[in-house]
Amino acid sequence: MLELCRELPKIELHAHLNGCVRDSTLLELAKLLGATDVEDVILKKGRSLKECFQLFDLYHILTTDHAILTRITQEVIEDFASENVVYLELRTTPKKNEAKGMTKRSYMEAVIDGLRAIDTVEVAFLPAANSENLIGSLPNDITHNETQRKKIFVRLLLSIDRRETTAAAMETVNLALEMKDMGVVGIDLSGNPEVGEWQTFLPALQHAKEKGLPVTLHCGEVPNNKEIHSMLDFYPQRIGHACYLEEEHWKKLKASKIPVEICLTSNYRTERISTIKEHHFADLYNANHPVSLCTDDVGLFSTDLTKEYDLAASTFGFNKEEVFQLSRNVIKFVFADDDVKRTLAAIYDAAEKRFMP
């Protein structure tokens, strides 16, 4: 099953750029910055929640430098492509750093520079209207010929941090609208779930929705009855985590059919659940609710999408057909255009002939 999960084409919808930095890169840069106090944490797999938080400040420092940001982006895309992720929505919070001459726009330009710099895999990140971009040709190149480079669609989500003001959140949404022709396809609300008020971000999120920009929300990471209710009433295109929904919320969610981005390892490592077997993924899956297995932070939680599928299969007893369909169903929930969805469907059609003869 692990081999199937590795070779299977996969779609990742919930991955934070900062948390996907390679351990080797993190260690190298930490040494350069003199951050020796986190070296043991970087080298440790299976980090505790407290140890995960120790790395957050380091992530922030690294991603307020244009050159490092470009490098990290390049490596993250290469890593996802290496495990046969064929479509990735990478989310990140545009930052300002006056000392480095960084604006929210220059931050995103550094990310895009990272996409352009990749030459080990073929990266399709521009909409079809602005680029030939592999659409239509990608399925024909599905081979395991080692001389052929892997190919991956990449789209970007701009994250609003819960520490931000209404004005700052609006600035992020407007930047996303300005950069739609550069592969930006949506808005995410994330950050420390115990910080900020829903009403602070609502005007910016409503603006995004009015302009046709899809929204995904980190929802129910901590118990907050009123906020969870308001988020579901907002009716976003997707939500992530959904760990602390009460019965009324589950009824509303299931009636709405809002897809849920499921992060099994992340939820376990951050102590949202006591065991994987108790995860609400099983209830949603058995109810035929739209779900997508995701990683959240591959570096921070020492996981990847292959492991997440294998973990789901081993925990909940899926056979290979069920695993394949679980992956294929995610096509419906991507924020990319219909041309990309058709191309992804063709990729899965080709893969089905190989894996399900």
ZAKOL-537295 format. One record per residue: x, y, z of N, C-alpha, C in turn; residue in three letters. Coordinates in pm, whole numbers, padded with zeros to 5 digits, always signed. Example, Ala and Ser with C-alpha at 12.3 -4.5 7.8 and 13.67 -1.06 7.14 Angstrom:
<rs>
+01319-00569+00780+01230-00450+00780+01320-00330+00780ALA/+01285-00225+00708+01367-00106+00714+01290+00003+00787SER/
</rs>
This chain:
<rs>
+00082-00121+00000+00000+00000+00000+00086+00127+00000MET/+00197+00123+00075+00285+00240+00078+00339+00270-00061LEU/+00375+00166-00135+00426+00186-00271+00318+00243-00362GLU/+00196+00194-00348+00085+00248-00426+00066+00396-00394LEU/+00067+00429-00265+00047+00568-00224+00159+00658-00276CYS/+00278+00603-00290+00390+00682-00342+00373+00706-00493ARG/+00336+00601-00567+00327+00611-00712+00198+00678-00760GLU/+00098+00680-00675-00032+00738-00708-00019+00887-00738LEU/-00084+00939-00845-00090+01085-00859-00170+01142-00742PRO/-00123+01255-00689-00187+01311-00570-00206+01461-00584LYS/-00302+01512-00509-00337+01654-00511-00329+01708-00368ILE/-00253+01812-00349-00234+01873-00216-00299+02011-00212GLU/-00395+02028-00121-00470+02153-00112-00441+02234+00014LEU/-00369+02177+00109-00345+02249+00235-00201+02229+00277HIS/-00114+02316+00225+00028+02312+00259+00077+02454+00276ALA/+00137+02483+00391+00193+02615+00420+00339+02618+00378HIS/+00376+02718+00300+00513+02727+00251+00613+02723+00367LEU/+00592+02805+00469+00687+02813+00580+00713+02678+00645ASN/+00608+02601+00665+00620+02475+00736+00668+02359+00652GLY/+00697+02385+00524+00741+02278+00435+00890+02284+00404CYS/+00964+02368+00476+01107+02381+00453+01177+02249+00486VAL/+01271+02208+00401+01348+02086+00427+01425+02099+00559ARG/+01435+01990+00633+01514+01991+00756+01659+02030+00728ASP/+01714+01979+00618+01853+02008+00585+01874+02157+00558SER/+01779+02218+00489+01787+02362+00462+01768+02442+00590THR/+01674+02399+00671+01648+02467+00798+01772+02463+00887LEU/+01837+02349+00892+01957+02335+00974+02069+02424+00922LEU/+02088+02423+00791+02191+02506+00729+02169+02654+00757GLU/+02047+02700+00738+02018+02842+00756+02018+02882+00903LEU/+01977+02789+00990+01980+02817+01134+02124+02840+01181ALA/+02216+02760+01128+02357+02776+01163+02410+02911+01114LYS/+02370+02949+00992+02415+03077+00938+02363+03194+01021LEU/+02241+03176+01075+02180+03282+01156+02223+03276+01302LEU/+02299+03173+01337+02341+03157+01475+02233+03105+01567GLY/+02130+03046+01509+02018+02994+01589+02047+02851+01633ALA/+02151+02834+01712+02194+02701+01753+02101+02637+01855THR/+02015+02718+01917+01926+02665+02021+01817+02575+01964ASP/+01797+02575+01832+01691+02492+01773+01749+02377+01691VAL/+01879+02359+01690+01938+02254+01606+01888+02116+01647GLU/+01879+02088+01775+01832+01957+01819+01687+01935+01778ASP/+01607+02041+01782+01466+02030+01743+01455+02003+01593VAL/+01538+02068+01513+01537+02049+01369+01570+01904+01333ILE/+01667+01847+01402+01713+01712+01372+01617+01605+01424LEU/+01524+01644+01508+01433+01548+01571+01308+01528+01487LYS/+01273+01404+01461+01145+01374+01397+01038+01378+01507LYS/+00918+01342+01482+00819+01330+01587+00824+01438+01693GLY/+00829+01565+01651+00842+01675+01747+00714+01692+01829ARG/+00733+01732+01954+00618+01763+02039+00559+01896+01994SER/+00441+01928+02047+00377+02055+02014+00465+02171+02057LEU/+00523+02162+02176+00610+02268+02226+00730+02286+02133LYS/+00786+02177+02085+00903+02184+01997+00866+02241+01860GLU/+00746+02213+01814+00699+02271+01688+00695+02423+01698CYS/+00644+02473+01809+00635+02617+01827+00772+02683+01834PHE/+00873+02607+01877+01009+02662+01882+01060+02699+01743GLN/+01008+02633+01641+01055+02657+01505+00984+02774+01436LEU/+00870+02817+01490+00791+02919+01421+00867+03050+01404PHE/+00939+03092+01509+01013+03218+01498+01122+03208+01391ASP/+01184+03092+01381+01287+03072+01279+01226+03077+01140LEU/+01111+03014+01121+01041+03021+00992+01016+03166+00953TYR/+00973+03245+01050+00941+03385+01021+01064+03461+00975HIS/+01177+03440+01039+01301+03508+01000+01341+03468+00860ILE/+01333+03339+00829+01377+03290+00699+01292+03347+00586LEU/+01163+03363+00610+01074+03405+00503+01054+03556+00499THR/+01142+03630+00565+01144+03775+00544+01276+03815+00477THR/+01328+03724+00397+01446+03748+00314+01414+03699+00173ASP/+01423+03787+00075+01381+03752-00061+01453+03630-00117HIS/+01585+03626-00105+01663+03517-00165+01632+03384-00099ALA/+01620+03385+00034+01588+03260+00104+01448+03214+00068ILE/+01355+03307+00058+01217+03274+00022+01212+03208-00116LEU/+01288+03261-00211+01293+03203-00345+01348+03061-00340THR/+01454+03042-00264+01515+02909-00253+01418+02809-00189ARG/+01356+02851-00079+01263+02761-00010+01150+02719-00103ILE/+01093+02815-00176+00983+02785-00267+01027+02681-00369THR/+01143+02700-00427+01195+02607-00527+01206+02465-00470GLN/+01262+02454-00351+01282+02323-00291+01150+02256-00254GLU/+01057+02335-00204+00928+02279-00164+00855+02219-00284VAL/+00855+02291-00396+00788+02239-00516+00856+02112-00564ILE/+00988+02111-00566+01062+01992-00608+01028+01872-00520GLU/+01014+01895-00390+00984+01785-00297+00844+01729-00321ASP/+00746+01816-00342+00611+01767-00369+00608+01691-00502PHE/+00674+01742-00603+00676+01675-00733+00743+01539-00724ALA/+00844+01526-00639+00920+01402-00629+00834+01286-00580SER/+00724+01317-00509+00637+01209-00461+00506+01203-00541GLU/+00514+01251-00665+00403+01241-00760+00280+01322-00720ASN/+00302+01435-00656+00195+01533-00641+00186+01606-00775VAL/+00070+01598-00839+00055+01655-00974-00012+01791-00971VAL/-00073+01825-00858-00135+01957-00841-00116+01998-00696TYR/-00067+02121-00677-00039+02173-00543-00095+02313-00530LEU/-00174+02337-00425-00210+02472-00386-00125+02507-00264GLU/-00030+02597-00286+00065+02635-00182+00020+02767-00120LEU/+00003+02768+00011-00047+02890+00076+00066+02955+00157ARG/+00062+03087+00158+00162+03162+00232+00109+03301+00266THR/+00159+03357+00376+00118+03490+00420+00217+03594+00369THR/+00178+03682+00278+00269+03787+00232+00313+03875+00349PRO/+00442+03897+00360+00495+03971+00474+00561+04101+00430LYS/+00571+04193+00526+00645+04318+00506+00767+04316+00598LYS/+00880+04368+00547+01001+04381+00627+01077+04501+00574ASN/+01057+04615+00636+01117+04739+00587+01269+04730+00584GLU/+01328+04661+00681+01473+04651+00687+01530+04579+00565ALA/+01451+04486+00510+01494+04410+00392+01434+04465+00263LYS/+01360+04575+00274+01294+04630+00156+01182+04540+00105GLY/+01122+04465+00193+01018+04370+00153+00879+04430+00171MET/+00800+04422+00065+00658+04454+00071+00581+04324+00048THR/+00450+04329+00068+00371+04209+00043+00385+04164-00102LYS/+00391+04261-00193+00404+04224-00334+00542+04166-00364ARG/+00649+04227-00309+00783+04175-00337+00801+04037-00274SER/+00733+04013-00162+00733+03880-00100+00679+03778-00201TYR/+00562+03809-00260+00502+03715-00355+00586+03704-00482MET/+00649+03811-00522+00736+03804-00640+00855+03712-00614GLU/+00904+03711-00490+01013+03620-00455+00966+03475-00461ALA/+00842+03450-00419+00785+03316-00430+00776+03275-00576VAL/+00726+03364-00660+00713+03334-00803+00850+03315-00867ILE/+00950+03391-00823+01087+03369-00871+01131+03226-00841ASP/+01089+03174-00726+01121+03036-00692+01057+02937-00786GLY/+00933+02965-00827+00865+02879-00924+00937+02882-01059LEU/+00978+03001-01099+01046+03016-01228+01185+02950-01228ARG/+01247+02943-01110+01385+02894-01102+01397+02743-01114ALA/+01287+02673-01099+01291+02526-01097+01321+02472-01236ILE/+01422+02386-01245+01451+02323-01374+01457+02171-01363ASP/+01439+02119-01244+01441+01974-01226+01305+01910-01255THR/+01199+01990-01245+01064+01944-01281+00999+02054-01363VAL/+00895+02019-01437+00820+02119-01513+00706+02172-01427GLU/+00704+02302-01410+00606+02366-01321+00509+02449-01403VAL/+00381+02417-01392+00276+02493-01459+00205+02578-01354ALA/+00239+02708-01351+00176+02790-01246+00095+02906-01303PHE/+00102+02930-01432+00025+03039-01492-00107+02985-01546LEU/-00214+03064-01538-00341+03023-01598-00324+02999-01748PRO/-00412+02918-01803-00401+02879-01943-00402+02998-02038ALA/-00473+03103-02000-00484+03220-02087-00351+03294-02102ALA/-00259+03271-02008-00133+03344-02008-00012+03258-02043ASN/-00036+03129-02069+00078+03041-02093+00032+02914-02161SER/+00119+02855-02241+00089+02722-02294+00081+02623-02179GLU/+00174+02634-02085+00156+02584-01950+00124+02437-01932ASN/+00154+02353-02028+00138+02209-02015-00005+02160-02030LEU/-00101+02249-02028-00239+02203-02036-00260+02134-02171ILE/-00318+02016-02165-00340+01939-02285-00225+01845-02315GLY/-00103+01882-02280+00011+01796-02310+00050+01709-02192SER/+00010+01749-02073+00058+01680-01954+00021+01532-01949LEU/-00103+01491-01976-00136+01351-01964-00055+01262-02057PRO/-00020+01314-02175+00054+01234-02270+00196+01204-02224ASN/+00242+01278-02123+00379+01262-02076+00386+01181-01947ASP/+00276+01115-01910+00278+01034-01790+00353+00905-01819ILE/+00478+00901-01781+00558+00781-01797+00647+00767-01677THR/+00711+00654-01666+00809+00635-01561+00948+00627-01620HIS/+00963+00687-01735+01094+00698-01798+01177+00796-01717ASN/+01289+00751-01663+01366+00835-01573+01430+00953-01643GLU/+01430+00952-01777+01486+01066-01849+01385+01178-01861THR/+01260+01148-01826+01154+01248-01839+01129+01317-01705GLN/+01121+01449-01709+01101+01524-01585+00957+01513-01536ARG/+00942+01513-01406+00808+01517-01348+00746+01653-01374LYS/+00613+01658-01372+00541+01782-01398+00437+01804-01289LYS/+00418+01929-01255+00326+01962-01146+00259+02096-01173ILE/+00129+02100-01152+00056+02226-01152+00072+02288-01013PHE/+00102+02416-01008+00112+02487-00881+00023+02611-00886VAL/-00059+02627-00785-00139+02747-00769-00113+02802-00628ARG/-00132+02931-00611-00097+02998-00486-00221+03051-00415LEU/-00222+03035-00283-00324+03095-00198-00256+03197-00107LEU/-00310+03317-00099-00255+03417-00010-00328+03409+00124LEU/-00252+03397+00231-00309+03380+00364-00320+03513+00438SER/-00435+03532+00501-00454+03642+00595-00419+03589+00733ILE/-00326+03653+00800-00287+03613+00934-00384+03670+01036ASP/-00424+03590+01133-00523+03633+01231-00472+03746+01321ARG/-00344+03779+01314-00291+03892+01390-00312+04024+01316ARG/-00356+04017+01188-00363+04137+01105-00490+04218+01133GLU/-00485+04344+01090-00600+04434+01098-00690+04412+00977THR/-00806+04475+00981-00896+04469+00866-00828+04527+00742THR/-00759+04638+00758-00692+04703+00645-00584+04613+00586ALA/-00507+04547+00672-00402+04458+00624-00461+04337+00552ALA/-00572+04286+00605-00640+04173+00540-00692+04214+00402ALA/-00747+04334+00393-00797+04384+00266-00682+04401+00166MET/-00567+04445+00215-00449+04460+00129-00409+04325+00068GLU/-00416+04220+00148-00382+04087+00099-00481+04040-00007THR/-00609+04064+00015-00710+04025-00084-00689+04102-00214VAL/-00665+04231-00205-00644+04310-00326-00518+04264-00401ASN/-00415+04226-00327-00294+04175-00391-00324+04044-00464LEU/-00403+03959-00402-00442+03833-00466-00517+03860-00596ALA/-00606+03957-00594-00681+03992-00715-00588+04045-00824LEU/-00489+04124-00783-00393+04179-00880-00305+04071-00941GLU/-00283+03962-00868-00189+03859-00912-00257+03732-00962MET/-00385+03745-00998-00456+03628-01050-00392+03573-01177LYS/-00332+03662-01255-00267+03617-01378-00129+03557-01353ASP/-00088+03553-01224+00040+03493-01187+00020+03365-01106MET/-00098+03308-01116-00122+03179-01052-00185+03185-00915GLY/-00225+03304-00867-00294+03316-00739-00442+03284-00760VAL/-00494+03186-00684-00631+03141-00709-00723+03153-00589VAL/-00673+03199-00475-00763+03205-00361-00702+03269-00239GLY/-00786+03276-00135-00750+03337-00006-00768+03234+00105ILE/-00676+03239+00200-00681+03152+00317-00682+03240+00442ASP/-00755+03199+00544-00746+03263+00675-00680+03164+00769LEU/-00566+03204+00827-00491+03112+00913-00417+03190+01021SER/-00326+03122+01088-00254+03184+01199-00301+03127+01332GLY/-00250+03183+01438-00285+03137+01572-00437+03145+01593ASN/-00505+03032+01612-00651+03034+01621-00704+03100+01747PRO/-00616+03126+01843-00659+03192+01967-00640+03343+01961GLU/-00599+03393+01845-00576+03536+01826-00676+03591+01725VAL/-00720+03713+01745-00805+03779+01646-00952+03745+01657GLY/-01034+03830+01595-01179+03813+01594-01228+03797+01452GLU/-01323+03707+01432-01379+03680+01300-01426+03807+01230TRP/-01488+03897+01303-01542+04018+01242-01433+04108+01184GLN/-01310+04095+01234-01199+04174+01182-01170+04140+01037THR/-01181+04012+01002-01142+03965+00869-01260+03954+00772PHE/-01381+03959+00827-01499+03937+00744-01510+04035+00627LEU/-01485+04166+00644-01497+04256+00528-01404+04216+00412PRO/-01281+04176+00444-01187+04136+00340-01231+04007+00274ALA/-01279+03913+00353-01324+03785+00298-01449+03802+00213LEU/-01539+03890+00254-01657+03919+00173-01617+03985+00042GLN/-01518+04072+00049-01466+04138-00072-01411+04033-00169HIS/-01337+03938-00116-01283+03830-00200-01396+03753-00267ALA/-01496+03719-00189-01608+03641-00241-01682+03720-00349LYS/-01704+03848-00324-01775+03932-00422-01697+03942-00554GLU/-01565+03935-00547-01481+03943-00666-01456+03807-00729LYS/-01520+03703-00676-01507+03570-00735-01381+03496-00697GLY/-01318+03539-00587-01194+03475-00542-01229+03371-00436LEU/-01202+03243-00460-01236+03139-00363-01167+03159-00228PRO/-01234+03113-00123-01184+03130+00014-01183+02996+00086VAL/-01073+02968+00155-01068+02855+00248-01032+02908+00385THR/-01091+02850+00488-01074+02899+00624-01020+02789+00714LEU/-00921+02823+00799-00888+02737+00911-01003+02750+01009HIS/-01072+02641+01029-01198+02646+01105-01197+02539+01214CYS/-01229+02579+01335-01243+02482+01443-01113+02420+01488GLY/-01004+02494+01481-00877+02443+01535-00878+02444+01688GLU/-00959+02532+01744-00980+02538+01889-01131+02552+01911VAL/-01179+02519+02031-01323+02536+02058-01361+02684+02051PRO/-01455+02716+01965-01503+02854+01953-01638+02848+01882ASN/-01740+02817+01960-01872+02790+01906-01922+02900+01814ASN/-01914+03024+01860-01967+03137+01784-01893+03156+01652LYS/-01760+03149+01656-01684+03169+01533-01708+03057+01433GLU/-01709+02933+01479-01733+02821+01388-01868+02837+01319ILE/-01968+02875+01396-02102+02897+01339-02099+03005+01231HIS/-02030+03116+01260-02022+03227+01165-01944+03187+01040SER/-01838+03111+01058-01759+03066+00942-01842+02978+00849MET/-01918+02887+00906-02002+02800+00823-02113+02880+00755LEU/-02164+02982+00824-02265+03068+00763-02208+03149+00647ASP/-02077+03180+00655-02010+03252+00547-02003+03167+00420PHE/-02009+03037+00436-02009+02939+00327-01884+02954+00239TYR/-01766+02926+00295-01643+02930+00215-01639+02812+00118PRO/-01549+02819+00021-01537+02709-00075-01479+02584-00010GLN/-01393+02601+00093-01338+02488+00168-01308+02534+00311ARG/-01293+02437+00402-01241+02468+00535-01130+02367+00567ILE/-01040+02407+00659-00933+02318+00701-00947+02279+00846GLY/-00912+02157+00877-00903+02100+01012-01038+02058+01070HIS/-01122+02151+01110-01256+02118+01165-01247+02022+01283ALA/-01159+02051+01377-01135+01959+01489-01235+01973+01604CYS/-01290+02093+01622-01371+02117+01741-01513+02162+01707TYR/-01573+02095+01611-01711+02124+01577-01804+02048+01671LEU/-01910+02115+01713-02012+02051+01794-02120+01994+01703GLU/-02216+01925+01762-02315+01853+01682-02389+01944+01585GLU/-02425+02065+01632-02496+02158+01542-02409+02199+01425GLU/-02278+02209+01450-02186+02246+01342-02172+02132+01241HIS/-02163+02008+01291-02152+01894+01199-02274+01886+01108TRP/-02391+01910+01164-02513+01906+01083-02509+02013+00975LYS/-02468+02133+01014-02461+02244+00919-02356+02215+00811LYS/-02239+02163+00853-02132+02133+00758-02175+02027+00658LEU/-02234+01919+00707-02273+01810+00618-02385+01853+00524LYS/-02473+01939+00572-02580+01989+00484-02524+02080+00376ALA/-02418+02153+00408-02360+02248+00314-02271+02182+00211SER/-02216+02063+00244-02121+01992+00158-01993+02072+00134LYS/-01954+02159+00228-01828+02231+00215-01714+02131+00231ILE/-01625+02119+00134-01513+02024+00146-01423+02057+00264PRO/-01370+01953+00327-01282+01968+00443-01142+01918+00409VAL/-01044+02003+00433-00903+01968+00416-00858+01897+00543GLU/-00830+01767+00532-00799+01682+00645-00647+01669+00663ILE/-00598+01697+00783-00454+01690+00812-00434+01595+00931CYS/-00425+01466+00904-00423+01366+01009-00303+01382+01104LEU/-00182+01379+01048-00062+01386+01131-00055+01517+01206THR/-00086+01627+01138-00083+01759+01200-00177+01764+01320SER/-00299+01715+01303-00395+01719+01412-00352+01633+01531ASN/-00282+01524+01502-00230+01439+01610-00112+01506+01680TYR/-00019+01561+01601+00100+01623+01659+00065+01747+01742ARG/-00038+01819+01700-00078+01940+01773-00180+01909+01882THR/-00201+01778+01905-00284+01730+02017-00430+01771+02004GLU/-00478+01782+01879-00622+01806+01858-00701+01676+01874ARG/-00631+01564+01853-00693+01432+01870-00594+01346+01949ILE/-00646+01243+02017-00559+01157+02098-00503+01041+02017SER/-00581+00992+01918-00533+00887+01828-00587+00915+01688THR/-00517+00866+01588-00563+00884+01449-00698+00815+01429ILE/-00717+00701+01492-00840+00624+01474-00963+00704+01516LYS/-00945+00799+01609-01057+00881+01657-01082+01004+01569GLU/-01004+01021+01464-01015+01143+01384-01152+01151+01314HIS/-01204+01272+01305-01335+01294+01244-01336+01267+01094HIS/-01219+01245+01035-01213+01207+00894-01302+01086+00867PHE/-01298+00987+00956-01375+00865+00933-01525+00894+00923ALA/-01575+00978+01013-01717+01013+01011-01755+01085+00882ASP/-01670+01180+00840-01698+01253+00717-01691+01161+00595LEU/-01592+01076+00592-01576+00983+00480-01696+00889+00470TYR/-01738+00833+00583-01851+00740+00583-01981+00808+00548ASN/-01987+00941+00568-02106+01019+00533-02100+01069+00388ALA/-01997+01026+00314-01975+01070+00176-01960+01221+00166ASN/-01905+01280+00271-01878+01424+00269-01748+01449+00193HIS/-01741+01557+00114-01617+01585+00040-01498+01614+00132PRO/-01392+01535+00116-01272+01550+00198-01148+01541+00110VAL/-01041+01600+00158-00913+01596+00089-00804+01572+00191SER/-00726+01466+00174-00613+01443+00263-00502+01542+00230LEU/-00445+01603+00333-00344+01707+00316-00235+01690+00421CYS/-00127+01767+00406-00014+01755+00497-00005+01867+00599THR/-00050+01986+00566-00039+02105+00650+00104+02160+00645ASP/+00199+02089+00709+00339+02133+00714+00429+02009+00707ASP/+00477+01976+00590+00553+01852+00575+00683+01853+00655VAL/+00748+01970+00664+00872+01979+00739+00848+01977+00888GLY/+00757+02060+00931+00729+02075+01074+00683+01943+01136LEU/+00600+01868+01062+00541+01746+01119+00605+01618+01065PHE/+00714+01631+00991+00789+01515+00941+00697+01416+00869SER/+00625+01468+00771+00534+01383+00695+00543+01420+00548THR/+00464+01354+00465+00443+01395+00326+00309+01337+00283ASP/+00265+01369+00163+00130+01327+00124+00122+01175+00105LEU/+00231+01114+00063+00236+00968+00053+00207+00905+00189THR/+00271+00955+00293+00251+00901+00427+00109+00924+00477LYS/+00052+01038+00441-00085+01067+00485-00185+00969+00424GLU/-00167+00936+00296-00256+00839+00232-00234+00699+00291TYR/-00109+00664+00314-00080+00533+00371-00134+00525+00514ASP/-00122+00633+00589-00176+00637+00725-00326+00620+00726LEU/-00394+00688+00635-00540+00674+00625-00578+00531+00587ALA/-00505+00473+00492-00536+00337+00447-00517+00236+00559ALA/-00406+00247+00631-00377+00149+00737-00468+00167+00857SER/-00506+00292+00887-00591+00318+01004-00736+00280+00979THR/-00785+00313+00860-00928+00295+00834-00959+00180+00739PHE/-00858+00102+00703-00880-00021+00629-00919-00004+00484GLY/-00863+00098+00416-00896+00119+00276-00821+00020+00187PHE/-00887-00025+00080-00818-00103-00022-00764-00009-00129ASN/-00694-00061-00228-00628+00026-00324-00728+00104-00410LYS/-00844+00044-00440-00946+00116-00517-00999+00235-00438GLU/-01020+00216-00309-01071+00324-00225-00968+00436-00210GLU/-00842+00399-00198-00736+00500-00189-00728+00579-00318VAL/-00735+00508-00431-00728+00575-00560-00844+00673-00576PHE/-00963+00631-00542-01079+00718-00558-01075+00836-00462GLN/-01024+00813-00341-01009+00920-00244-00920+01031-00300LEU/-00813+00990-00368-00723+01087-00429-00787+01155-00550SER/-00850+01077-00633-00911+01133-00755-01022+01232-00724ARG/-01099+01206-00621-01213+01293-00588-01171+01437-00559ASN/-01045+01457-00522-00998+01590-00483-00999+01686-00602VAL/-00998+01632-00723-01005+01718-00843-01122+01816-00832ILE/-01232+01770-00775-01354+01852-00768-01336+01976-00681LYS/-01238+01973-00590-01229+02079-00489-01117+02178-00516PHE/-01040+02159-00624-00929+02251-00649-00984+02386-00694VAL/-00906+02491-00670-00948+02626-00706-00905+02664-00848PHE/-00837+02578-00918-00793+02607-01055-00910+02601-01151ALA/-00885+02643-01275-00992+02649-01374-01027+02512-01430ASP/-01133+02507-01512-01182+02381-01564-01083+02312-01657ASP/-00999+02389-01727-00898+02327-01812-00802+02242-01729ASP/-00761+02294-01615-00671+02219-01528-00743+02096-01473VAL/-00869+02111-01434-00944+01997-01382-00956+01886-01486LYS/-00978+01924-01610-00986+01823-01716-00851+01753-01735ARG/-00743+01830-01726-00611+01772-01740-00583+01676-01625THR/-00620+01715-01505-00601+01627-01389-00683+01499-01404LEU/-00805+01512-01456-00888+01393-01477-00820+01299-01576ALA/-00758+01354-01679-00688+01271-01776-00568+01201-01713ALA/-00500+01269-01622-00388+01208-01550-00437+01087-01471ILE/-00548+01103-01403-00602+00992-01323-00654+00881-01412TYR/-00710+00915-01527-00753+00811-01621-00635+00725-01663ASP/-00524+00790-01693-00403+00716-01734-00350+00632-01618ALA/-00353+00690-01498-00303+00617-01381-00392+00498-01347ALA/-00521+00513-01367-00614+00404-01335-00584+00280-01418GLU/-00543+00300-01541-00510+00186-01628-00387+00112-01577LYS/-00297+00186-01511-00175+00126-01457-00200+00058-01323ARG/-00275+00126-01234-00291+00076-01099-00412-00015-01080PHE/-00513+00000-01166-00636-00077-01150-00666-00155-01277MET/-00576-00243-01321-00595-00315-01449-00717-00406-01443PRO/
</rs>
